[in-house]
Amino acid sequence: MNFQLVSFIARRYGQSYRRKRFLSFTRLVAFFSVMIGSMALIISLSVLDGFEASLRENSIKFTSHIHLIGFRNKPLPNYQSVIDKLTRQLPEITSIAPTIEREGLVRSHGEIEGVRLKGIDATIELALRPKKIVEGRFSFSASRASEVIIGKKLARKLNCSVGDTLIITTILTDEGGQPNPLVQQFTLAGIYETGMSQYDDIYVYMPRESARVFFQFPENAVSGFDIMLYSLDNVAPVARSIEDILGYPFFALTVTDLNSGMFAWIELQKKPIPIVLGLISIVAVLNVLTTLLISVVEKTHSIGILRALGMQQRDILWTFIVQGVTIGAAGTFIGCGIGYLLCGIQHWFGVIHLEGDVYFVDVLPVAFSVWHLIIVVAFSLIISLLATLIPAWIATKVSPVKALRFR
């Protein structure tokens, strides 16, 4: 192939389109179809990955990497021995925080809401999973203080503020299966916000020792452990190892298990991506194909002259391939650039806001990945190349004699 000759003729053909409005218009349509398709793919992939990363990050703020509980949520005695055994045998673990959790009701100013009561060590909790403090503090005055910390949305529902009294009720079941209601007053010490409605609306934190006394747990007993690892990649195997080490009645739940609904929703959103890719590819192929077919018809006389002057068929073939790939490459790179620009604006300025009740986050999250760029660029260029083959092949079959007669 004579590369200089092919590139020169392809460039001259491209310049000649500007003098013919219809050809120029079809060329622009092909360019914009590839550009918009590439831009849409970059944005959709970035948003979906951003959702997954944001949900995973925010869910860990509450559920940890692994949550270890007992069968039927029964109290687990001698929690310190469990911590010692796991930290000694599993170097992947960075920290283990014992917790006490129960469902309950909270009442304030005539409003009642169902909540998840969680007894914690505030210092450890805040160090592991930092939270934005809206009002008050994320700490307790004493280990047995009758104080609680709640989310901003729950505080709004209860019409309460720091210093107000909350009445918390929970029900324990005795050995005979009879319900035993427990009621206690707590003072609101702080209000936090995470941006995830499902957590801001349900969790009520209290000192672990206060929770143990309130729920009538034995001394040194807890309901579970929040376990953090060095890497999320090891969550599943470490969870299985924990169950093997401790045996019955311990049961380990990973962050994916605890938030299966959210991650299933993300996977559901990813399933239409192949269909979208297919539709975009069809549109791009048809537009590039149409543009080049019209170009072949318009340039039939010129092709005949070039063939008569001795230009080989493969050079004719590559001339039209270069035209099609040029359209595809220009549309692809400009589309990717615009897509990343829009994603960057959303990432830094948070222009698009969402309903936290529906989408789990308040601001549309985006994530940047070099693999997105590689996939979209490779896919678009391959599609553009395939779209040029038929018109380019037709151009090589033009008879010089008939082409010179063509007007």
ROKE-784750 format. One record per residue (C-alpha): x, y, z; residue number from 1; chain. Coordinates in steps of 0.1 Angstrom, whole numbers, plus 5000, padded with zeros to 4 digits. Each point is the difference from the previous one (the first is absolute). Layout:
BEGIN
<rec x="X" y="Y" z="Z" num="NUM" cadena="A"/>
...
// end
This chain:
BEGIN
<rec x="5000" y="5000" z="5000" num="1" cadena="A"/>
<rec x="5012" y="5035" z="4991" num="2" cadena="A"/>
<rec x="4993" y="5017" z="5033" num="3" cadena="A"/>
<rec x="5008" y="5035" z="4988" num="4" cadena="A"/>
<rec x="4978" y="4997" z="4969" num="5" cadena="A"/>
<rec x="4971" y="4985" z="5020" num="6" cadena="A"/>
<rec x="5002" y="5027" z="5027" num="7" cadena="A"/>
<rec x="5002" y="5028" z="4975" num="8" cadena="A"/>
<rec x="4970" y="4988" z="4980" num="9" cadena="A"/>
<rec x="4980" y="4993" z="5031" num="10" cadena="A"/>
<rec x="5007" y="5036" z="5013" num="11" cadena="A"/>
<rec x="4991" y="5015" z="4966" num="12" cadena="A"/>
<rec x="4968" y="4981" z="4999" num="13" cadena="A"/>
<rec x="4991" y="5012" z="5035" num="14" cadena="A"/>
<rec x="5007" y="5036" z="4990" num="15" cadena="A"/>
<rec x="4978" y="4997" z="4969" num="16" cadena="A"/>
<rec x="4970" y="4990" z="5022" num="17" cadena="A"/>
<rec x="4999" y="5036" z="5013" num="18" cadena="A"/>
<rec x="4989" y="5013" z="4966" num="19" cadena="A"/>
<rec x="4971" y="4975" z="4998" num="20" cadena="A"/>
<rec x="4974" y="5007" z="5027" num="21" cadena="A"/>
<rec x="4983" y="4966" z="5000" num="22" cadena="A"/>
<rec x="5033" y="4981" z="5003" num="23" cadena="A"/>
<rec x="5012" y="5024" z="5027" num="24" cadena="A"/>
<rec x="4967" y="4995" z="5019" num="25" cadena="A"/>
<rec x="5002" y="4961" z="4998" num="26" cadena="A"/>
<rec x="5036" y="5002" z="5012" num="27" cadena="A"/>
<rec x="4990" y="5021" z="5029" num="28" cadena="A"/>
<rec x="4972" y="4977" z="5009" num="29" cadena="A"/>
<rec x="5024" y="4970" z="5000" num="30" cadena="A"/>
<rec x="5024" y="5020" z="5022" num="31" cadena="A"/>
<rec x="4974" y="5011" z="5025" num="32" cadena="A"/>
<rec x="4985" y="4965" z="5002" num="33" cadena="A"/>
<rec x="5034" y="4985" z="5010" num="34" cadena="A"/>
<rec x="5008" y="5030" z="5023" num="35" cadena="A"/>
<rec x="4966" y="4999" z="5019" num="36" cadena="A"/>
<rec x="5003" y="4962" z="5003" num="37" cadena="A"/>
<rec x="5035" y="5002" z="5015" num="38" cadena="A"/>
<rec x="4990" y="5028" z="5023" num="39" cadena="A"/>
<rec x="4969" y="4980" z="5012" num="40" cadena="A"/>
<rec x="5020" y="4969" z="5007" num="41" cadena="A"/>
<rec x="5027" y="5019" z="5020" num="42" cadena="A"/>
<rec x="4974" y="5017" z="5021" num="43" cadena="A"/>
<rec x="4978" y="4969" z="5006" num="44" cadena="A"/>
<rec x="5030" y="4978" z="5010" num="45" cadena="A"/>
<rec x="5014" y="5028" z="5022" num="46" cadena="A"/>
<rec x="4967" y="5005" z="5018" num="47" cadena="A"/>
<rec x="4994" y="4963" z="5005" num="48" cadena="A"/>
<rec x="5035" y="4994" z="5014" num="49" cadena="A"/>
<rec x="4996" y="5031" z="5021" num="50" cadena="A"/>
<rec x="4967" y="4987" z="5015" num="51" cadena="A"/>
<rec x="5016" y="4967" z="5009" num="52" cadena="A"/>
<rec x="5031" y="5016" z="5015" num="53" cadena="A"/>
<rec x="4979" y="5026" z="5020" num="54" cadena="A"/>
<rec x="4976" y="4974" z="5013" num="55" cadena="A"/>
<rec x="5028" y="4977" z="5010" num="56" cadena="A"/>
<rec x="5019" y="5028" z="5017" num="57" cadena="A"/>
<rec x="4969" y="5013" z="5019" num="58" cadena="A"/>
<rec x="4987" y="4966" z="5009" num="59" cadena="A"/>
<rec x="5033" y="4992" z="5017" num="60" cadena="A"/>
<rec x="4995" y="5031" z="5022" num="61" cadena="A"/>
<rec x="4973" y="4980" z="5018" num="62" cadena="A"/>
<rec x="5004" y="4963" z="4992" num="63" cadena="A"/>
<rec x="5038" y="4996" z="4999" num="64" cadena="A"/>
<rec x="5017" y="4975" z="4977" num="65" cadena="A"/>
<rec x="4987" y="4970" z="5020" num="66" cadena="A"/>
<rec x="4973" y="4999" z="5026" num="67" cadena="A"/>
<rec x="5002" y="4970" z="5023" num="68" cadena="A"/>
<rec x="4969" y="4989" z="5019" num="69" cadena="A"/>
<rec x="4986" y="4971" z="5019" num="70" cadena="A"/>
<rec x="4974" y="4975" z="4988" num="71" cadena="A"/>
<rec x="4965" y="5016" z="5005" num="72" cadena="A"/>
<rec x="5018" y="5031" z="5013" num="73" cadena="A"/>
<rec x="5006" y="4985" z="5034" num="74" cadena="A"/>
<rec x="5025" y="5017" z="5024" num="75" cadena="A"/>
<rec x="5036" y="4989" z="4994" num="76" cadena="A"/>
<rec x="5019" y="4997" z="5033" num="77" cadena="A"/>
<rec x="5037" y="5007" z="5007" num="78" cadena="A"/>
<rec x="5004" y="5024" z="4970" num="79" cadena="A"/>
<rec x="5037" y="5007" z="5009" num="80" cadena="A"/>
<rec x="5010" y="4964" z="4995" num="81" cadena="A"/>
<rec x="4983" y="5001" z="4965" num="82" cadena="A"/>
<rec x="5020" y="5031" z="4991" num="83" cadena="A"/>
<rec x="5033" y="4985" z="5012" num="84" cadena="A"/>
<rec x="4994" y="4968" z="4981" num="85" cadena="A"/>
<rec x="4992" y="5017" z="4967" num="86" cadena="A"/>
<rec x="5028" y="5026" z="5001" num="87" cadena="A"/>
<rec x="5025" y="4973" z="5008" num="88" cadena="A"/>
<rec x="4990" y="4977" z="4971" num="89" cadena="A"/>
<rec x="4989" y="5025" z="4973" num="90" cadena="A"/>
<rec x="5026" y="5026" z="4992" num="91" cadena="A"/>
<rec x="4977" y="5015" z="4973" num="92" cadena="A"/>
<rec x="4979" y="5016" z="5029" num="93" cadena="A"/>
<rec x="5008" y="5036" z="5009" num="94" cadena="A"/>
<rec x="4974" y="5004" z="5028" num="95" cadena="A"/>
<rec x="4971" y="4983" z="5018" num="96" cadena="A"/>
<rec x="4974" y="5021" z="5018" num="97" cadena="A"/>
<rec x="4974" y="4982" z="5022" num="98" cadena="A"/>
<rec x="4965" y="5013" z="4997" num="99" cadena="A"/>
<rec x="4965" y="4994" z="5014" num="100" cadena="A"/>
<rec x="4971" y="5004" z="4976" num="101" cadena="A"/>
<rec x="4962" y="4997" z="5003" num="102" cadena="A"/>
<rec x="4969" y="5014" z="4983" num="103" cadena="A"/>
<rec x="4979" y="5024" z="5019" num="104" cadena="A"/>
<rec x="4977" y="5031" z="4999" num="105" cadena="A"/>
<rec x="5010" y="5036" z="5008" num="106" cadena="A"/>
<rec x="4974" y="5027" z="5010" num="107" cadena="A"/>
<rec x="5004" y="5037" z="5003" num="108" cadena="A"/>
<rec x="4975" y="5029" z="4998" num="109" cadena="A"/>
<rec x="4972" y="4976" z="4992" num="110" cadena="A"/>
<rec x="5018" y="4984" z="4971" num="111" cadena="A"/>
<rec x="5010" y="4963" z="4999" num="112" cadena="A"/>
<rec x="5024" y="4983" z="4977" num="113" cadena="A"/>
<rec x="5014" y="4965" z="4996" num="114" cadena="A"/>
<rec x="5038" y="4999" z="5004" num="115" cadena="A"/>
<rec x="5031" y="4979" z="5003" num="116" cadena="A"/>
<rec x="5016" y="5004" z="5034" num="117" cadena="A"/>
<rec x="5038" y="4995" z="5001" num="118" cadena="A"/>
<rec x="5022" y="5001" z="5030" num="119" cadena="A"/>
<rec x="5035" y="5011" z="4991" num="120" cadena="A"/>
<rec x="5033" y="5014" z="5012" num="121" cadena="A"/>
<rec x="4997" y="5035" z="4985" num="122" cadena="A"/>
<rec x="5037" y="5006" z="4998" num="123" cadena="A"/>
<rec x="5006" y="4968" z="4980" num="124" cadena="A"/>
<rec x="4969" y="5005" z="4979" num="125" cadena="A"/>
<rec x="5010" y="5035" z="4990" num="126" cadena="A"/>
<rec x="5036" y="4990" z="4992" num="127" cadena="A"/>
<rec x="4989" y="4971" z="4978" num="128" cadena="A"/>
<rec x="4971" y="5017" z="4983" num="129" cadena="A"/>
<rec x="5001" y="5038" z="5001" num="130" cadena="A"/>
<rec x="4966" y="5017" z="4998" num="131" cadena="A"/>
<rec x="4990" y="5037" z="4995" num="132" cadena="A"/>
<rec x="4988" y="5014" z="5033" num="133" cadena="A"/>
<rec x="4971" y="5024" z="4993" num="134" cadena="A"/>
<rec x="4993" y="5009" z="5036" num="135" cadena="A"/>
<rec x="5014" y="4991" z="5034" num="136" cadena="A"/>
<rec x="5028" y="4974" z="5002" num="137" cadena="A"/>
<rec x="5007" y="4964" z="4991" num="138" cadena="A"/>
<rec x="5011" y="4989" z="5034" num="139" cadena="A"/>
<rec x="4984" y="4991" z="5034" num="140" cadena="A"/>
<rec x="5007" y="5015" z="5034" num="141" cadena="A"/>
<rec x="5004" y="4966" z="5017" num="142" cadena="A"/>
<rec x="5000" y="4963" z="4991" num="143" cadena="A"/>
<rec x="4966" y="4996" z="5015" num="144" cadena="A"/>
<rec x="4986" y="5034" z="4991" num="145" cadena="A"/>
<rec x="4963" y="5000" z="4989" num="146" cadena="A"/>
<rec x="5009" y="5018" z="4968" num="147" cadena="A"/>
<rec x="4994" y="4993" z="4964" num="148" cadena="A"/>
<rec x="5011" y="5013" z="4966" num="149" cadena="A"/>
<rec x="4977" y="5000" z="4970" num="150" cadena="A"/>
<rec x="4999" y="5009" z="4963" num="151" cadena="A"/>
<rec x="4989" y="5033" z="4986" num="152" cadena="A"/>
<rec x="4970" y="4986" z="4982" num="153" cadena="A"/>
<rec x="4988" y="4981" z="5031" num="154" cadena="A"/>
<rec x="5004" y="5032" z="5021" num="155" cadena="A"/>
<rec x="4979" y="5019" z="4975" num="156" cadena="A"/>
<rec x="4973" y="4973" z="5001" num="157" cadena="A"/>
<rec x="4999" y="5001" z="5038" num="158" cadena="A"/>
<rec x="5002" y="5038" z="5001" num="159" cadena="A"/>
<rec x="5028" y="4999" z="5026" num="160" cadena="A"/>
<rec x="5034" y="5016" z="5005" num="161" cadena="A"/>
<rec x="5030" y="4995" z="5022" num="162" cadena="A"/>
<rec x="4991" y="5000" z="5037" num="163" cadena="A"/>
<rec x="4964" y="4986" z="4994" num="164" cadena="A"/>
<rec x="4988" y="4969" z="5018" num="165" cadena="A"/>
<rec x="4992" y="4969" z="4979" num="166" cadena="A"/>
<rec x="4980" y="4971" z="5013" num="167" cadena="A"/>
<rec x="5013" y="4967" z="4986" num="168" cadena="A"/>
<rec x="4981" y="4967" z="5001" num="169" cadena="A"/>
<rec x="5012" y="4965" z="4991" num="170" cadena="A"/>
<rec x="4985" y="4966" z="5006" num="171" cadena="A"/>
<rec x="5018" y="4969" z="5013" num="172" cadena="A"/>
<rec x="4987" y="4965" z="4998" num="173" cadena="A"/>
<rec x="5004" y="4978" z="5031" num="174" cadena="A"/>
<rec x="5006" y="4962" z="4999" num="175" cadena="A"/>
<rec x="4963" y="4994" z="4998" num="176" cadena="A"/>
<rec x="4995" y="5022" z="4970" num="177" cadena="A"/>
<rec x="4983" y="5027" z="5019" num="178" cadena="A"/>
<rec x="5008" y="5036" z="4990" num="179" cadena="A"/>
<rec x="5016" y="5023" z="5026" num="180" cadena="A"/>
<rec x="4999" y="5037" z="4991" num="181" cadena="A"/>
<rec x="5028" y="5022" z="5012" num="182" cadena="A"/>
<rec x="4997" y="5038" z="5001" num="183" cadena="A"/>
<rec x="5027" y="5026" z="5009" num="184" cadena="A"/>
<rec x="5006" y="5037" z="4995" num="185" cadena="A"/>
<rec x="5031" y="5012" z="4982" num="186" cadena="A"/>
<rec x="5014" y="5035" z="4994" num="187" cadena="A"/>
<rec x="5009" y="5009" z="4964" num="188" cadena="A"/>
<rec x="5037" y="5008" z="5000" num="189" cadena="A"/>
<rec x="5007" y="5004" z="4962" num="190" cadena="A"/>
<rec x="4986" y="5000" z="4965" num="191" cadena="A"/>
<rec x="5020" y="4986" z="4971" num="192" cadena="A"/>
<rec x="4996" y="4998" z="4962" num="193" cadena="A"/>
<rec x="5014" y="4976" z="4974" num="194" cadena="A"/>
<rec x="4980" y="5009" z="4969" num="195" cadena="A"/>
<rec x="4985" y="4965" z="4998" num="196" cadena="A"/>
<rec x="4964" y="5003" z="5010" num="197" cadena="A"/>
<rec x="4995" y="4964" z="5010" num="198" cadena="A"/>
<rec x="5027" y="5004" z="5028" num="199" cadena="A"/>
<rec x="4992" y="5035" z="5011" num="200" cadena="A"/>
<rec x="4964" y="4989" z="5005" num="201" cadena="A"/>
<rec x="5005" y="4968" z="5020" num="202" cadena="A"/>
<rec x="5031" y="4998" z="5022" num="203" cadena="A"/>
<rec x="5000" y="5012" z="5037" num="204" cadena="A"/>
<rec x="5034" y="4998" z="5017" num="205" cadena="A"/>
<rec x="5005" y="4996" z="5038" num="206" cadena="A"/>
<rec x="5029" y="4990" z="5023" num="207" cadena="A"/>
<rec x="5006" y="4962" z="4997" num="208" cadena="A"/>
<rec x="4998" y="4996" z="5038" num="209" cadena="A"/>
<rec x="4967" y="5019" z="5002" num="210" cadena="A"/>
<rec x="4987" y="4978" z="4972" num="211" cadena="A"/>
<rec x="5011" y="4969" z="5019" num="212" cadena="A"/>
<rec x="4982" y="5011" z="5032" num="213" cadena="A"/>
<rec x="4969" y="5011" z="4980" num="214" cadena="A"/>
<rec x="4997" y="4968" z="4980" num="215" cadena="A"/>
<rec x="5009" y="4979" z="5031" num="216" cadena="A"/>
<rec x="5030" y="4983" z="4985" num="217" cadena="A"/>
<rec x="5024" y="4980" z="5023" num="218" cadena="A"/>
<rec x="5033" y="5016" z="5010" num="219" cadena="A"/>
<rec x="5026" y="5000" z="4971" num="220" cadena="A"/>
<rec x="4973" y="4989" z="4975" num="221" cadena="A"/>
<rec x="4993" y="5017" z="4966" num="222" cadena="A"/>
<rec x="4977" y="4993" z="4971" num="223" cadena="A"/>
<rec x="5027" y="5003" z="4973" num="224" cadena="A"/>
<rec x="5033" y="5014" z="4987" num="225" cadena="A"/>
<rec x="5008" y="5025" z="4973" num="226" cadena="A"/>
<rec x="5032" y="4988" z="4983" num="227" cadena="A"/>
<rec x="5022" y="5021" z="4977" num="228" cadena="A"/>
<rec x="5026" y="4986" z="4976" num="229" cadena="A"/>
<rec x="5030" y="5014" z="4982" num="230" cadena="A"/>
<rec x="4983" y="4994" z="4966" num="231" cadena="A"/>
<rec x="4965" y="4994" z="4988" num="232" cadena="A"/>
<rec x="5013" y="4974" z="4976" num="233" cadena="A"/>
<rec x="5004" y="4976" z="5029" num="234" cadena="A"/>
<rec x="4966" y="5004" z="5015" num="235" cadena="A"/>
<rec x="4984" y="4967" z="4988" num="236" cadena="A"/>
<rec x="5029" y="4976" z="5008" num="237" cadena="A"/>
<rec x="5006" y="5017" z="5034" num="238" cadena="A"/>
<rec x="4963" y="4997" z="5009" num="239" cadena="A"/>
<rec x="5001" y="4962" z="4992" num="240" cadena="A"/>
<rec x="5032" y="4997" z="5021" num="241" cadena="A"/>
<rec x="4984" y="5017" z="5029" num="242" cadena="A"/>
<rec x="4971" y="4975" z="5000" num="243" cadena="A"/>
<rec x="5024" y="4971" z="4998" num="244" cadena="A"/>
<rec x="5021" y="5013" z="5029" num="245" cadena="A"/>
<rec x="4971" y="5009" z="5023" num="246" cadena="A"/>
<rec x="4974" y="4974" z="4989" num="247" cadena="A"/>
<rec x="4964" y="4999" z="5014" num="248" cadena="A"/>
<rec x="4982" y="5023" z="5009" num="249" cadena="A"/>
<rec x="5021" y="5027" z="4981" num="250" cadena="A"/>
<rec x="4989" y="5012" z="4966" num="251" cadena="A"/>
<rec x="5019" y="5025" z="4978" num="252" cadena="A"/>
<rec x="4983" y="5024" z="4976" num="253" cadena="A"/>
<rec x="5020" y="5020" z="4975" num="254" cadena="A"/>
<rec x="4993" y="5036" z="4990" num="255" cadena="A"/>
<rec x="4985" y="4986" z="4967" num="256" cadena="A"/>
<rec x="4977" y="4977" z="5020" num="257" cadena="A"/>
<rec x="4988" y="5028" z="5022" num="258" cadena="A"/>
<rec x="4993" y="5023" z="4971" num="259" cadena="A"/>
<rec x="4989" y="4974" z="4974" num="260" cadena="A"/>
<rec x="4970" y="5020" z="4989" num="261" cadena="A"/>
<rec x="5021" y="5031" z="4991" num="262" cadena="A"/>
<rec x="5027" y="4980" z="4981" num="263" cadena="A"/>
<rec x="4974" y="4979" z="4982" num="264" cadena="A"/>
<rec x="4984" y="5033" z="4989" num="265" cadena="A"/>
<rec x="5034" y="5012" z="4986" num="266" cadena="A"/>
<rec x="5005" y="4967" z="4982" num="267" cadena="A"/>
<rec x="4965" y="5003" z="4985" num="268" cadena="A"/>
<rec x="5009" y="5035" z="4987" num="269" cadena="A"/>
<rec x="5031" y="4985" z="4983" num="270" cadena="A"/>
<rec x="4981" y="4973" z="4981" num="271" cadena="A"/>
<rec x="4986" y="5023" z="4973" num="272" cadena="A"/>
<rec x="5035" y="5012" z="4991" num="273" cadena="A"/>
<rec x="5006" y="4973" z="4973" num="274" cadena="A"/>
<rec x="4966" y="5010" z="4984" num="275" cadena="A"/>
<rec x="5010" y="5037" z="5001" num="276" cadena="A"/>
<rec x="5033" y="4991" z="4984" num="277" cadena="A"/>
<rec x="4982" y="4981" z="4973" num="278" cadena="A"/>
<rec x="4976" y="5028" z="4992" num="279" cadena="A"/>
<rec x="5028" y="5026" z="5000" num="280" cadena="A"/>
<rec x="5021" y="4978" z="4977" num="281" cadena="A"/>
<rec x="4971" y="4995" z="4976" num="282" cadena="A"/>
<rec x="4994" y="5038" z="4997" num="283" cadena="A"/>
<rec x="5038" y="5007" z="4996" num="284" cadena="A"/>
<rec x="5004" y="4972" z="4974" num="285" cadena="A"/>
<rec x="4970" y="5012" z="4979" num="286" cadena="A"/>
<rec x="5011" y="5036" z="5001" num="287" cadena="A"/>
<rec x="5036" y="4994" z="4991" num="288" cadena="A"/>
<rec x="4989" y="4974" z="4974" num="289" cadena="A"/>
<rec x="4976" y="5024" z="4984" num="290" cadena="A"/>
<rec x="5025" y="5028" z="4999" num="291" cadena="A"/>
<rec x="5026" y="4979" z="4983" num="292" cadena="A"/>
<rec x="4976" y="4984" z="4975" num="293" cadena="A"/>
<rec x="4989" y="5035" z="4989" num="294" cadena="A"/>
<rec x="5036" y="5010" z="4998" num="295" cadena="A"/>
<rec x="5008" y="4970" z="4977" num="296" cadena="A"/>
<rec x="4971" y="5010" z="4978" num="297" cadena="A"/>
<rec x="5011" y="5036" z="4999" num="298" cadena="A"/>
<rec x="5036" y="4991" z="4993" num="299" cadena="A"/>
<rec x="4994" y="4972" z="4975" num="300" cadena="A"/>
<rec x="5014" y="5022" z="4971" num="301" cadena="A"/>
<rec x="5031" y="5009" z="5021" num="302" cadena="A"/>
<rec x="5005" y="4963" z="5009" num="303" cadena="A"/>
<rec x="4999" y="4991" z="4963" num="304" cadena="A"/>
<rec x="5027" y="5027" z="4993" num="305" cadena="A"/>
<rec x="5022" y="4987" z="5028" num="306" cadena="A"/>
<rec x="4996" y="4964" z="4988" num="307" cadena="A"/>
<rec x="5008" y="5010" z="4964" num="308" cadena="A"/>
<rec x="5032" y="5018" z="5013" num="309" cadena="A"/>
<rec x="5011" y="4967" z="5016" num="310" cadena="A"/>
<rec x="4988" y="5003" z="5036" num="311" cadena="A"/>
<rec x="4996" y="4965" z="5015" num="312" cadena="A"/>
<rec x="4968" y="4986" z="5014" num="313" cadena="A"/>
<rec x="5014" y="4997" z="5035" num="314" cadena="A"/>
<rec x="5010" y="5037" z="5000" num="315" cadena="A"/>
<rec x="4964" y="5008" z="4991" num="316" cadena="A"/>
<rec x="4988" y="4977" z="5027" num="317" cadena="A"/>
<rec x="5022" y="5017" z="5026" num="318" cadena="A"/>
<rec x="4990" y="5035" z="4989" num="319" cadena="A"/>
<rec x="4964" y="4994" z="5010" num="320" cadena="A"/>
<rec x="5010" y="4981" z="5032" num="321" cadena="A"/>
<rec x="5021" y="5030" z="5010" num="322" cadena="A"/>
<rec x="4970" y="5023" z="4995" num="323" cadena="A"/>
<rec x="4977" y="4978" z="5021" num="324" cadena="A"/>
<rec x="5025" y="4995" z="5028" num="325" cadena="A"/>
<rec x="5008" y="5037" z="5001" num="326" cadena="A"/>
<rec x="4963" y="5008" z="5005" num="327" cadena="A"/>
<rec x="4998" y="4973" z="5027" num="328" cadena="A"/>
<rec x="5032" y="5010" z="5018" num="329" cadena="A"/>
<rec x="4991" y="5037" z="5000" num="330" cadena="A"/>
<rec x="4965" y="4993" z="5014" num="331" cadena="A"/>
<rec x="5013" y="4975" z="5025" num="332" cadena="A"/>
<rec x="5027" y="5022" z="5016" num="333" cadena="A"/>
<rec x="4980" y="5032" z="5000" num="334" cadena="A"/>
<rec x="4970" y="4980" z="5015" num="335" cadena="A"/>
<rec x="5022" y="4985" z="5027" num="336" cadena="A"/>
<rec x="5015" y="5034" z="5007" num="337" cadena="A"/>
<rec x="4965" y="5016" z="5004" num="338" cadena="A"/>
<rec x="4988" y="4970" z="5021" num="339" cadena="A"/>
<rec x="5030" y="5003" z="5024" num="340" cadena="A"/>
<rec x="4995" y="5038" z="5002" num="341" cadena="A"/>
<rec x="4964" y="4996" z="5010" num="342" cadena="A"/>
<rec x="5009" y="4973" z="5025" num="343" cadena="A"/>
<rec x="5027" y="5023" z="5014" num="344" cadena="A"/>
<rec x="4976" y="5028" z="5005" num="345" cadena="A"/>
<rec x="4976" y="4977" z="5018" num="346" cadena="A"/>
<rec x="5028" y="4985" z="5022" num="347" cadena="A"/>
<rec x="5014" y="5034" z="5011" num="348" cadena="A"/>
<rec x="4969" y="5021" z="5002" num="349" cadena="A"/>
<rec x="4971" y="4975" z="5006" num="350" cadena="A"/>
<rec x="4977" y="5017" z="4975" num="351" cadena="A"/>
<rec x="4974" y="4971" z="4999" num="352" cadena="A"/>
<rec x="4983" y="4992" z="5033" num="353" cadena="A"/>
<rec x="4980" y="4969" z="5007" num="354" cadena="A"/>
<rec x="4973" y="4989" z="5024" num="355" cadena="A"/>
<rec x="5018" y="4981" z="5028" num="356" cadena="A"/>
<rec x="4968" y="4980" z="5007" num="357" cadena="A"/>
<rec x="5001" y="4985" z="4965" num="358" cadena="A"/>
<rec x="5036" y="4999" z="4989" num="359" cadena="A"/>
<rec x="5018" y="4995" z="5034" num="360" cadena="A"/>
<rec x="5022" y="5031" z="4993" num="361" cadena="A"/>
<rec x="4993" y="5037" z="4999" num="362" cadena="A"/>
<rec x="5023" y="5009" z="4971" num="363" cadena="A"/>
<rec x="5005" y="4981" z="4968" num="364" cadena="A"/>
<rec x="5034" y="4983" z="5004" num="365" cadena="A"/>
<rec x="5025" y="4994" z="4972" num="366" cadena="A"/>
<rec x="5032" y="4979" z="4998" num="367" cadena="A"/>
<rec x="5029" y="5003" z="4976" num="368" cadena="A"/>
<rec x="5016" y="4970" z="4985" num="369" cadena="A"/>
<rec x="5026" y="4996" z="4973" num="370" cadena="A"/>
<rec x="4983" y="4967" z="4990" num="371" cadena="A"/>
<rec x="4969" y="5020" z="4990" num="372" cadena="A"/>
<rec x="5021" y="5020" z="4976" num="373" cadena="A"/>
<rec x="5017" y="4970" z="4986" num="374" cadena="A"/>
<rec x="4967" y="4980" z="4995" num="375" cadena="A"/>
<rec x="4981" y="5029" z="4984" num="376" cadena="A"/>
<rec x="5029" y="5011" z="4977" num="377" cadena="A"/>
<rec x="5007" y="4964" z="4989" num="378" cadena="A"/>
<rec x="4963" y="4992" z="4995" num="379" cadena="A"/>
<rec x="4993" y="5032" z="4980" num="380" cadena="A"/>
<rec x="5031" y="4997" z="4978" num="381" cadena="A"/>
<rec x="4993" y="4963" z="4992" num="382" cadena="A"/>
<rec x="4963" y="5009" z="4991" num="383" cadena="A"/>
<rec x="5012" y="5028" z="4978" num="384" cadena="A"/>
<rec x="5025" y="4978" z="4983" num="385" cadena="A"/>
<rec x="4974" y="4973" z="4993" num="386" cadena="A"/>
<rec x="4976" y="5026" z="4986" num="387" cadena="A"/>
<rec x="5025" y="5011" z="4974" num="388" cadena="A"/>
<rec x="5007" y="4965" z="4986" num="389" cadena="A"/>
<rec x="4969" y="4997" z="4977" num="390" cadena="A"/>
<rec x="5002" y="5035" z="4984" num="391" cadena="A"/>
<rec x="5038" y="4996" z="4996" num="392" cadena="A"/>
<rec x="4996" y="4965" z="4984" num="393" cadena="A"/>
<rec x="4973" y="5015" z="4976" num="394" cadena="A"/>
<rec x="5025" y="5027" z="4991" num="395" cadena="A"/>
<rec x="5026" y="4975" z="4989" num="396" cadena="A"/>
<rec x="4975" y="4983" z="4977" num="397" cadena="A"/>
<rec x="4994" y="5031" z="4980" num="398" cadena="A"/>
<rec x="5009" y="4994" z="4963" num="399" cadena="A"/>
<rec x="5023" y="5028" z="4987" num="400" cadena="A"/>
<rec x="4983" y="5000" z="4966" num="401" cadena="A"/>
<rec x="4965" y="5003" z="5014" num="402" cadena="A"/>
<rec x="5011" y="5025" z="5027" num="403" cadena="A"/>
<rec x="5014" y="5024" z="4974" num="404" cadena="A"/>
<rec x="4966" y="5000" z="4983" num="405" cadena="A"/>
<rec x="4982" y="5006" z="5033" num="406" cadena="A"/>
<rec x="4987" y="5035" z="5006" num="407" cadena="A"/>
// end
